[in-house]
Amino acid sequence: MKKNFFMLKMIGIGAVSGALISLLDPEVRKDCKETIRSCKKQVTYSIEHPAEMMGYCREGLDVVTNVTKDTLDMTIYAMDKLEDVIDNIDIK
């Protein structure tokens, strides 16, 4: 357990030090600031308009539900066809 924790600690230190070193480049700092501002705007908008976010979630859930339903329908169809083929082989 100590070994795993030590490895995780070293990975974390490496990630943080890498991030700090990369921030020495002015372009990276600029891109980082723009990304953070953009994320902040998106989060703020989401907090101010929760109904819209729920609508997006519902749309995504509908898509997943429809894809799952279609996949199950195709699987049942394929199983029926396979059953027909097996029945035909048994008859011959």
C-alpha positions, 0 to 999 in steps of 0.5 A: 500500500505504501508503495502505491501511495508513494508512486501516486505521490510521485506522479502527482508531483511530476504532473504539477512540476510539469504544469508549472514548467510549461507555464514559463512559456507565454503562449501556454499562459495565454492559452491557459487563461483563455481556456479558464475564462471560457470554462468559467463562462460555460459554468456560469451560464449553466448555473444561471440556466439549469432548465436548459442544461436539463434539456440537453441532458434529456436530449442526450438520454433520448439519443442513448435510449433510442440507440439502445432500443434500435440495437436491441431490435437489430439483435432480436432480428438477427437472432430470429434469422439465425434461428431460421437458418438453424431450423432450415439446417435441421430440416435438411 
